[in-house]
Amino acid sequence: MSELEDRLANEAESYGADSIQVLEGLEAVRKRPAMYIGDINIKGLHHLVYEVIDNSIDEALAGHCQNIDVEINTDGSVTVTDDGRGIPTELHTGENKSALEVVLTVLHAGGKFNKDSYKVSGGLHGVGVSCVNALSTHLRAEIHRGGKIWVQEFEKGFPQGDVKIIGDSDKTGTIINFIPDGTIFTTTEFKFDILSARLRELAFLNRGISLTIVDNRVEEEDGSFKKEVFCSERGLAEFVDYLDGTRERLIEEAIHISTEKNDVPVEIAMCYNNSYTENIHSYVNNINTIEGGTHMTGFRRGLTRTLKNYADASGMLSKLKFEISGDDFREGLTAVLSVKVQEPQFEGQTKTKLGNSEISASVDQAVSEMLANYLEEHPREAKIIVNKVILAATARHAARKARELVQRKSILTGGGLPGKLADCSEKDPGLCEVFFVEGDSAGGTAKQGRDRKFQAILPLRGKILNVEKAMSHRVFDSEEIRNIYTALGVSIGTEEDHKALNFSKLRYHKIVIMTDADVDGSHIATLIMTFFFRYMYDLIVNGYLYIATPPLYLVKKGKQEQYCWTEQERINLIEEWAGGNEKGLHVQRYKGLGEMNAEQLWDTTMNPETRTLRQVTIENPAETDHVFSMLMGDDVPPRRKFIEDNATYANIDI
């Protein structure tokens, strides 16, 4: 037996019932679910699946799992299957019940608190599967372990009997099937695209692990069900290839390193492209740290120092009359950073910022070593990268005056506000909302229909600048974008990071994009969202951005009239009123907001008591980055395919 097989065998033996350590009970989860899974909307719903998958990934990180399968079932349940060791089922000496029941019913109970069971783990708080159990009307756990099949079932977290043996098995693994509780969640419909995006991400982060998702609700033409399989051989280098799939690269292959520094496994992949934004995604134990942390600090420091040393030594900076900043080294950079930390310290329950100070030096060393070797071995590519940095620095220098102009306007009040802004009288930002409206015509209707006390209107002229393809000084030169900054009252970050907004003087806590329900309207809304994603990311993360949903149709029958927001609603209403025959009905298709009068616009789209606002959230930053670069970049075929795949779902009128 090899040394590796010996170690794995010893770990398997040490992972038994007594590895499961109990910290406290499970009482509060059903009463305050948002405290444990973020929210009770679509994000929290899918978080349930992530918690179960994370347990399987932890088994993979420990070297005991190779395949993870996710199924969305027709009864509204989800099944997650892995070929790991199987959750221990023997009696837990401290609790006098099976270890499986302890894991599924006790908060903060799990093998990941025992360092001998898991060296690194994603779900560090140990609330995962027990929370899923508590928030499900029914959960079934099937364990293949020790030559037997063990089963235990639960309802709303309560066991429906003890764990029992139902047969023999020649394999190992865990199968969790659960149905989310519809009395807790606002929606219980799982989205294939959301789950598949997370599985794709996990495949890149854990190379060699196969992750499969099947949607049993959607039958393909050949009779099979909708299915995707993700397995990455090159890890983060392949991740960067995916993210940059629709961008024009400056260097042919991603720069990639997988190493260990100070006992910390570090993997980094990066590549430069011809875009003008930085796209760096960081992970700790597979958790997307969207707020960064010490590992990001180390990455930026190592990148800046190593590239600057090379550029200075090459003499390429000798003609520059101004200093290069850290931001310049990251323009047009797509990078993914992943570290595995044995005892990570996350800031906040959401685990989005790493606090371990020692990790910074490990990542700094890794990126410095990777870049120094690459630059020395690839002089042609090194010159291209440095020229990109010089171009970025020159553009930033030119943009400074534009940025300062916006900054000055932003801190003014009264006369400093855009002339087209129809402001509200309320001064408390928490009670105020602003509508960005397409064109003067719709803007005029919105101004007449609004509640002047708390609703402001800012008409935008035509299609705003596509920031995906524009240098930063052009962005700040744009009058429409300057008006957005000035109206909102936000100030523009720092020279080091233009995304780090200061929104302490934000004038509205609801920012609503309100465009026509046609192709042009959808395009304008996408342009505005691209701008917010690239330049006002923090406003989205903090929940300030919304999209209005004006109706698509007004259907009239005599004195009866009813609005329809989707094509299906129109079909259903015509069936209900006229047996599917439109004769005798008047159906008006609203292609523009200006086609509605002020009262109609208020009733359907602006009145807080009757309207529907869709909050813009970022479920998966890397996937969002990929989608925006595809939709707003130069590569047409991927964009066409995306529109064809999503046109019906999004009610796009083509």
C-alpha positions in Angstrom: 0.0 0.0 0.0 1.4 3.5 -1.0 1.9 6.3 1.5 -1.1 8.1 0.1 -3.3 5.1 0.4 -2.1 4.6 4.0 -3.0 8.2 4.8 -6.4 8.0 3.2 -7.2 4.7 5.0 -6.2 6.2 8.4 -8.4 9.3 7.7 -11.3 7.1 6.8 -11.0 5.1 10.0 -10.7 8.3 12.1 -14.0 9.7 10.5 -16.6 8.0 12.7 -19.5 9.0 14.9 -17.3 10.6 17.5 -15.8 12.9 14.9 -19.1 14.8 14.9 -18.9 17.5 17.6 -22.1 19.1 19.0 -22.0 22.8 19.7 -25.7 23.9 20.1 -29.3 23.3 19.1 -31.4 24.2 16.1 -34.4 26.2 17.6 -34.1 29.5 15.8 -33.7 28.5 12.1 -37.3 28.3 11.2 -38.1 31.5 13.0 -35.3 33.5 11.6 -34.1 31.7 8.4 -32.6 34.8 6.8 -30.0 34.9 9.6 -28.7 31.5 8.4 -29.1 31.5 4.6 -29.2 35.2 3.7 -32.9 35.6 2.7 -36.1 33.7 1.9 -36.2 34.6 -1.7 -34.7 33.0 -4.8 -31.1 33.5 -3.4 -31.8 31.8 -0.1 -33.7 29.0 -1.8 -30.7 28.1 -4.0 -28.4 28.5 -1.0 -30.1 25.3 0.4 -28.7 23.3 -2.5 -25.3 24.9 -2.1 -25.1 23.9 1.5 -25.7 20.2 0.6 -23.2 20.4 -2.3 -20.6 22.0 -0.1 -20.7 19.0 2.2 -19.9 16.8 -0.8 -17.2 19.2 -2.0 -15.6 19.0 1.5 -15.4 15.2 1.0 -13.7 15.8 -2.3 -11.2 18.2 -0.7 -10.4 15.5 1.8 -9.7 13.1 -1.1 -12.8 10.8 -0.7 -15.2 12.0 -3.4 -15.0 12.1 -7.2 -18.5 12.6 -8.5 -21.4 14.9 -7.3 -24.8 14.7 -9.0 -27.6 17.2 -8.6 -31.2 16.5 -9.8 -34.1 18.9 -9.9 -37.2 16.8 -9.6 -40.8 17.2 -10.9 -42.2 17.2 -7.3 -40.2 20.4 -6.5 -37.5 18.6 -4.6 -33.7 18.4 -5.2 -31.5 15.4 -4.8 -27.7 15.7 -4.3 -25.7 12.5 -4.6 -22.0 12.0 -3.9 -19.6 9.0 -3.8 -17.8 10.1 -0.6 -17.5 8.1 2.6 -21.1 8.6 3.7 -22.2 10.5 6.8 -21.5 8.4 9.9 -24.6 6.5 11.1 -23.3 4.8 14.3 -24.3 6.0 17.7 -22.9 9.4 18.8 -21.8 8.8 22.4 -22.4 12.4 23.6 -26.0 12.7 22.1 -27.2 9.1 22.4 -28.5 9.2 18.9 -27.0 8.4 15.5 -24.3 10.7 14.2 -26.5 11.2 11.0 -29.4 12.5 13.1 -27.0 14.8 15.0 -25.6 16.3 11.8 -29.2 16.8 10.4 -30.8 18.2 13.6 -28.2 20.0 15.6 -26.8 23.4 14.6 -23.0 23.7 14.5 -22.6 19.9 14.4 -20.3 18.3 11.8 -17.0 16.6 11.1 -15.5 19.9 9.9 -15.0 21.1 13.5 -12.7 18.1 14.0 -9.3 18.8 12.2 -8.7 15.1 11.8 -11.8 14.7 9.6 -11.4 17.7 7.3 -8.3 19.8 6.8 -10.2 22.5 4.9 -13.9 23.1 4.5 -16.3 25.6 3.0 -19.2 25.5 5.4 -17.2 26.5 8.4 -20.1 27.4 10.6 -21.5 23.9 10.4 -25.1 25.1 10.0 -25.5 23.7 6.4 -27.4 20.5 6.3 -29.2 21.0 9.6 -30.5 24.4 8.2 -31.6 22.7 5.0 -33.4 20.1 7.1 -35.1 22.7 9.3 -36.4 24.7 6.2 -37.7 21.6 4.3 -41.1 20.1 4.5 -39.5 16.7 3.9 -35.9 15.5 3.8 -34.6 12.0 3.2 -31.0 11.0 3.9 -29.7 7.8 2.3 -26.2 6.7 3.4 -24.1 4.0 1.7 -21.5 3.0 4.2 -20.0 -0.1 5.7 -21.6 -2.4 3.2 -25.2 -1.2 4.2 -27.8 1.3 3.0 -29.0 3.5 5.9 -32.1 5.7 5.6 -33.6 8.4 7.9 -36.5 10.8 7.0 -37.4 14.2 8.5 -40.2 16.7 8.4 -39.5 20.3 9.1 -36.4 19.2 10.9 -38.0 16.5 13.0 -36.9 12.9 12.6 -39.7 10.5 11.5 -38.1 7.5 13.3 -34.6 6.3 13.9 -32.0 5.6 11.2 -32.6 2.1 9.7 -30.9 -0.3 7.4 -32.9 -1.0 4.2 -30.4 -3.1 2.3 -26.8 -3.9 1.3 -24.4 -1.8 -0.7 -21.1 -2.3 -2.4 -20.4 1.5 -2.6 -20.1 4.5 -0.3 -21.7 7.9 -0.5 -24.5 10.2 0.6 -27.9 11.0 -1.1 -29.9 13.9 0.3 -33.3 14.6 -1.1 -35.3 17.6 0.2 -38.4 19.8 -0.6 -38.1 23.4 0.5 -40.9 24.7 2.8 -43.3 26.9 0.8 -44.6 28.5 4.0 -41.1 30.0 4.5 -39.8 30.8 1.0 -41.4 33.3 -1.3 -40.6 30.9 -4.2 -39.8 27.2 -4.2 -39.0 26.9 -7.9 -35.4 26.0 -8.5 -33.6 27.6 -11.5 -31.4 25.3 -13.6 -29.2 28.2 -14.8 -28.4 29.4 -11.3 -27.5 25.9 -10.0 -25.5 25.0 -13.2 -23.5 28.3 -12.9 -22.5 27.3 -9.3 -21.5 23.8 -10.4 -19.4 25.1 -13.3 -17.7 27.4 -10.8 -17.0 24.5 -8.4 -15.6 22.4 -11.2 -13.1 25.1 -12.1 -12.1 25.5 -8.4 -11.7 21.8 -7.8 -10.1 20.3 -10.9 -10.7 16.6 -11.6 -14.1 16.5 -9.7 -17.1 15.7 -11.9 -20.3 17.7 -11.2 -23.5 16.8 -13.0 -26.9 18.6 -13.0 -30.1 17.1 -14.5 -33.5 18.9 -14.7 -36.2 16.2 -14.7 -38.8 19.0 -15.5 -37.4 19.7 -19.0 -37.5 16.9 -21.6 -35.2 17.3 -24.6 -36.1 16.4 -28.2 -34.3 13.0 -27.9 -36.4 12.0 -24.8 -33.6 12.7 -22.3 -33.8 15.3 -19.6 -31.9 18.6 -19.7 -28.4 17.9 -18.4 -25.0 19.5 -18.0 -21.7 17.9 -16.9 -18.8 20.0 -15.6 -15.3 18.7 -15.0 -12.1 20.8 -15.4 -8.7 19.4 -16.1 -6.8 22.7 -16.0 -8.6 24.3 -13.1 -8.4 28.1 -12.8 -6.6 28.5 -16.1 -9.7 27.0 -17.7 -11.9 29.4 -15.5 -10.1 32.4 -16.9 -10.5 31.0 -20.5 -14.3 30.8 -19.8 -14.5 34.3 -18.3 -12.5 35.8 -21.2 -14.3 33.8 -23.8 -15.8 36.8 -25.6 -12.9 39.2 -25.0 -9.9 39.8 -27.2 -6.8 38.5 -25.4 -3.5 40.3 -25.4 -1.5 37.1 -24.5 -2.3 33.7 -25.8 -2.5 31.6 -22.7 -3.4 32.3 -19.1 -0.6 32.7 -16.6 -1.2 30.0 -14.0 0.4 28.7 -10.8 -0.7 26.1 -8.3 1.6 26.0 -5.3 1.8 25.9 -1.5 3.3 28.8 0.5 3.6 28.7 4.2 1.4 25.5 4.3 -1.3 27.4 2.4 -2.4 26.0 -1.0 -2.6 28.9 -3.5 -3.8 28.7 -7.1 -3.8 31.7 -9.4 -4.7 32.2 -13.0 -4.7 35.5 -14.9 -4.7 36.9 -18.4 -4.7 40.4 -20.0 -7.3 41.5 -22.6 -8.2 44.6 -24.5 -11.0 45.7 -22.1 -10.7 48.6 -19.8 -12.0 47.1 -16.6 -10.4 44.7 -14.0 -12.2 41.5 -13.3 -10.6 39.7 -10.3 -12.6 36.9 -8.6 -11.3 35.5 -5.3 -12.2 32.3 -3.4 -11.4 30.8 0.0 -12.2 27.1 0.4 -14.6 27.5 -2.7 -16.4 30.4 -1.1 -16.6 33.5 -3.3 -15.2 36.3 -1.2 -16.9 39.2 -3.1 -15.5 41.7 -0.6 -12.0 40.5 -1.0 -9.8 40.4 2.1 -6.2 39.6 2.9 -5.7 37.2 0.0 -6.7 40.0 -2.4 -4.4 42.4 -0.7 -1.5 40.0 -1.2 -2.4 39.4 -4.8 -2.6 43.1 -5.7 0.6 43.9 -3.8 2.6 41.1 -5.5 1.2 41.9 -8.9 2.0 45.7 -8.7 5.5 45.2 -7.2 6.6 42.5 -9.6 5.3 44.2 -12.8 6.7 47.6 -11.7 10.1 46.2 -11.0 10.2 44.5 -14.4 8.9 47.7 -16.2 11.5 49.8 -14.4 14.3 47.4 -15.2 13.3 47.3 -18.9 13.4 51.1 -19.2 9.9 51.2 -20.7 8.7 53.7 -18.1 11.5 56.2 -18.6 9.5 58.5 -20.9 6.4 58.7 -18.6 6.1 62.0 -16.8 3.7 60.8 -14.1 3.6 57.9 -11.6 1.9 54.6 -12.4 -0.8 53.5 -9.9 -1.8 50.1 -8.8 -5.1 50.5 -10.8 -3.1 50.7 -14.0 -1.6 47.3 -13.5 -5.0 45.7 -13.3 -6.8 47.4 -16.2 -7.8 44.7 -18.7 -6.9 42.0 -16.2 -9.0 38.9 -15.7 -7.8 36.8 -12.7 -9.1 34.1 -10.4 -7.4 33.5 -7.0 -8.2 30.5 -4.9 -6.7 29.7 -1.5 -7.4 26.8 0.9 -7.2 27.9 4.5 -7.4 25.5 7.4 -9.0 27.9 9.9 -10.3 30.9 7.9 -11.5 34.0 9.7 -14.4 35.5 7.7 -15.7 39.0 8.5 -19.5 38.8 8.8 -21.9 35.9 8.7 -22.0 36.1 4.9 -18.4 35.0 4.7 -17.4 37.5 2.0 -14.2 39.0 3.3 -11.1 37.0 4.5 -9.5 38.3 7.7 -6.5 36.0 8.2 -3.4 38.4 8.1 -0.9 35.6 7.4 -2.6 34.7 4.1 -1.5 38.0 2.5 2.2 37.1 2.5 1.5 33.6 1.1 -0.4 35.0 -1.9 2.1 37.8 -2.4 4.9 35.3 -2.6 3.0 33.0 -5.0 2.0 35.8 -7.4 5.5 37.3 -7.3 7.1 33.9 -8.1 4.6 33.2 -10.9 4.9 36.6 -12.6 8.7 36.9 -12.2 9.2 33.6 -13.9 6.6 34.3 -16.6 8.0 37.7 -17.5 11.6 36.4 -17.7 10.6 33.4 -19.9 8.1 35.4 -22.2 9.8 38.7 -23.1 7.3 39.4 -26.0 4.2 38.9 -23.8 5.9 40.9 -21.0 6.3 43.9 -23.4 2.7 43.7 -24.4 1.6 43.7 -20.8 3.8 46.7 -19.8 2.5 48.6 -22.9 -1.1 47.9 -21.7 -0.2 49.3 -18.3 1.4 52.4 -19.8 -1.7 53.0 -22.0 -3.9 52.6 -18.9 -1.8 55.1 -16.9 -2.0 57.6 -19.8 -5.7 57.3 -20.0 -6.1 57.5 -16.2 -4.1 60.7 -16.3 -6.4 62.1 -19.0 -9.4 61.0 -17.0 -8.4 62.8 -13.8 -10.0 66.1 -14.8 -13.2 64.4 -15.9 -13.3 62.5 -12.6 -12.6 65.7 -10.6 -15.4 67.5 -12.5 -17.9 64.8 -11.5 -16.6 64.8 -8.0 -17.1 68.6 -7.7 -20.6 68.4 -9.1 -21.5 65.5 -6.8 -20.8 67.4 -3.6 -22.9 70.4 -4.7 -26.6 70.7 -4.0 -29.4 72.6 -5.6 -27.9 74.2 -8.7 -25.4 71.4 -9.0 -28.1 68.8 -9.8 -28.7 67.9 -13.5 -31.2 70.3 -15.2 -33.4 67.4 -16.4 -33.8 65.9 -12.9 -37.2 66.4 -11.4 -36.3 66.0 -7.7 -38.6 65.0 -4.9 -39.3 67.1 -1.8 -38.5 64.4 0.8 -34.9 64.7 2.1 -34.5 61.3 3.9 -32.7 59.1 1.4 -34.3 56.0 3.0 -37.7 57.2 1.8 -36.7 58.5 -1.6 -36.5 56.8 -5.0 -35.3 57.9 -8.4 -36.5 56.6 -11.8 -34.0 56.6 -14.7 -36.4 56.9 -17.6 -35.7 56.4 -21.3 -36.2 59.6 -23.3 -38.0 62.9 -22.7 -41.4 61.7 -23.8 -41.6 58.9 -21.2 -39.8 61.2 -18.7 -42.6 63.8 -19.1 -45.3 61.2 -18.5 -43.4 59.9 -15.5 -43.1 63.4 -14.0 -46.8 63.9 -14.3 -47.7 60.5 -12.9 -45.2 60.4 -9.9 -45.7 61.2 -6.3 -43.6 64.4 -6.0 -43.0 63.9 -2.3 -40.7 60.9 -2.6 -40.2 60.1 -6.3 -37.6 61.8 -8.5 -37.4 61.4 -12.3 -34.2 61.6 -14.4 -34.8 61.2 -18.2 -31.8 59.8 -20.1 -31.2 60.7 -23.7 -31.1 57.7 -25.9 -28.7 54.8 -25.3 -26.0 55.6 -22.7 -22.4 54.8 -23.4 -21.5 51.1 -23.5 -18.9 51.2 -20.7 -17.8 47.6 -21.6 -16.0 49.0 -24.6 -15.0 52.4 -23.4 -11.9 53.8 -21.6 -12.5 55.3 -18.2 -11.9 58.9 -19.4 -14.6 58.5 -22.0 -17.0 57.1 -19.3 -16.5 60.2 -17.2 -16.7 62.5 -20.2 -20.2 61.2 -21.0 -22.9 63.8 -20.0 -25.5 61.1 -19.3 -23.2 59.2 -16.9 -22.1 62.5 -15.2 -25.8 63.2 -14.7 -26.3 59.8 -13.0 -23.3 60.4 -10.6 -24.5 63.9 -9.8 -28.1 63.0 -9.3 -27.3 60.1 -7.0 -24.8 62.2 -5.0 -22.1 59.4 -4.9 -18.4 60.2 -5.1 -16.1 58.2 -7.3 -13.8 55.9 -5.4 -10.1 56.4 -5.3 -7.2 56.4 -7.9 -6.5 52.8 -6.6 -10.0 51.5 -7.1 -12.8 53.3 -9.0 -15.3 50.7 -7.9 -14.9 51.5 -4.3 -17.7 54.1 -4.2 -18.4 56.5 -1.3 -22.1 56.5 -1.1 -22.5 58.1 2.3 -24.3 61.0 0.6 -26.5 58.8 -1.6 -29.7 60.7 -2.2 -32.0 57.8 -3.0 -32.2 54.3 -1.5 -34.2 53.0 -4.5 -32.7 53.5 -7.9 -35.2 52.3 -10.5 -34.4 51.6 -14.2 -37.7 52.2 -16.1 -37.5 51.6 -19.9 -39.9 50.6 -22.7 -41.0 47.0 -22.9 -39.4 46.5 -26.4 -36.0 45.5 -27.8 -34.6 49.1 -27.6 -35.9 49.4 -24.0 -34.2 46.1 -23.0 -31.0 47.2 -24.6 -31.0 50.5 -22.8 -31.8 48.7 -19.5 -28.8 46.4 -20.1 -26.5 49.3 -20.9 -27.5 51.0 -17.6 -27.0 47.7 -15.7 -23.6 47.2 -17.3 -22.6 50.7 -16.1 -23.7 49.9 -12.6 -22.0 46.5 -12.5 -18.7 48.0 -13.8 -18.7 51.3 -12.0 -21.3 51.2 -9.1 -20.9 47.6 -8.0 -21.4 48.5 -4.3 -24.8 50.0 -5.0 -26.0 46.7 -6.4 -24.5 44.6 -3.6 -26.2 46.9 -1.0 -29.6 46.4 -2.6 -30.3 49.8 -4.1 -30.8 49.0 -7.7 -34.3 47.9 -9.2 -36.0 47.4 -12.5 -39.5 48.6 -13.1 -42.0 46.2 -14.8 -44.5 48.1 -17.0 -47.3 45.9 -18.4 -47.0 44.5 -21.9 -50.8 44.6 -22.7 -54.0 46.3 -21.8 -57.0 44.0 -22.7 -60.5 45.6 -22.8 -63.9 43.9 -23.1 -66.7 46.4 -22.9 -66.2 48.3 -19.7 -63.9 45.6 -18.3 -60.1 46.2 -18.6 -57.1 44.3 -17.3 -53.3 44.7 -17.6 -51.1 41.8 -18.6 -47.4 41.7 -17.8 -46.5 38.6 -19.8 -47.6 36.9 -23.1 -48.9 34.0 -21.1 -51.1 36.3 -18.9 -52.6 37.7 -22.2 -53.3 34.2 -23.6 -54.9 33.1 -20.2 -57.0 36.3 -20.0 -58.3 35.9 -23.6 -59.1 32.3 -22.9 -61.0 33.3 -19.7 -62.9 36.2 -21.3 -63.5 35.0 -24.8 -62.6 31.3 -25.0 -59.4 32.1 -26.7 -60.9 34.2 -29.5 -59.8 37.9 -29.6 -62.8 39.0 -31.5 -64.8 41.5 -29.5 -61.8 42.3 -27.4 -59.5 45.3 -27.7 -55.8 44.3 -27.0 -53.4 47.2 -26.8 -49.6 46.3 -26.9 -47.5 48.8 -24.9 -44.2 49.2 -26.7 -43.3 52.5 -25.0 -43.9 54.1 -21.7 -45.1 57.2 -23.5 -48.1 55.2 -24.9 -49.6 55.2 -21.4 -51.0 58.3 -19.8 -49.7 59.5 -16.5 -52.5 57.8 -14.5 -51.9 54.4 -16.1 -48.1 54.6 -15.6 -48.7 55.4 -11.9 -51.2 52.6 -11.4 -49.2 49.9 -13.2 -45.5 50.8 -12.7 -44.9 53.5 -10.1 -47.5 53.1 -7.3 -45.7 51.2 -4.4 -49.0 49.5 -3.5 -49.7 48.0 -7.0 -46.3 47.9 -8.9 -43.8 45.2 -9.1 -40.1 46.2 -8.7 -37.5 43.6 -9.5 -34.4 44.0 -7.3 -31.1 43.6 -9.1 -28.9 41.1 -7.2 -25.6 39.4 -8.1 -25.9 35.7 -7.3 -22.6 34.7 -8.9 -20.2 37.6 -9.7 -18.0 35.5 -12.0 -20.9 34.3 -14.1 -22.3 37.9 -14.2 -19.0 39.2 -15.4 -19.1 36.5 -18.2 -22.6 37.4 -19.2 -22.0 41.2 -19.4 -18.8 40.8 -21.4 -20.7 38.5 -23.8 -23.8 40.8 -24.1 -21.9 44.1 -24.4 -18.7 43.0 -26.1 -17.8 42.5 -29.8 -18.3 38.8 -30.2 -21.7 38.3 -31.9 -22.4 34.5 -32.1 -22.4 33.9 -28.3 -24.7 36.9 -27.8 -27.1 35.7 -30.4 -27.2 32.2 -28.8 -27.8 33.7 -25.4 -30.7 35.8 -26.7 -32.2 32.8 -28.5 -32.0 30.7 -25.4 -33.5 33.4 -23.1 -35.8 35.4 -25.3 -39.1 33.7 -24.3 -38.1 33.7 -20.6 -37.2 37.4 -20.6 -40.2 38.5 -22.7 -38.0 40.0 -25.3 -40.0 41.2 -28.3 -38.0 40.2 -31.5 
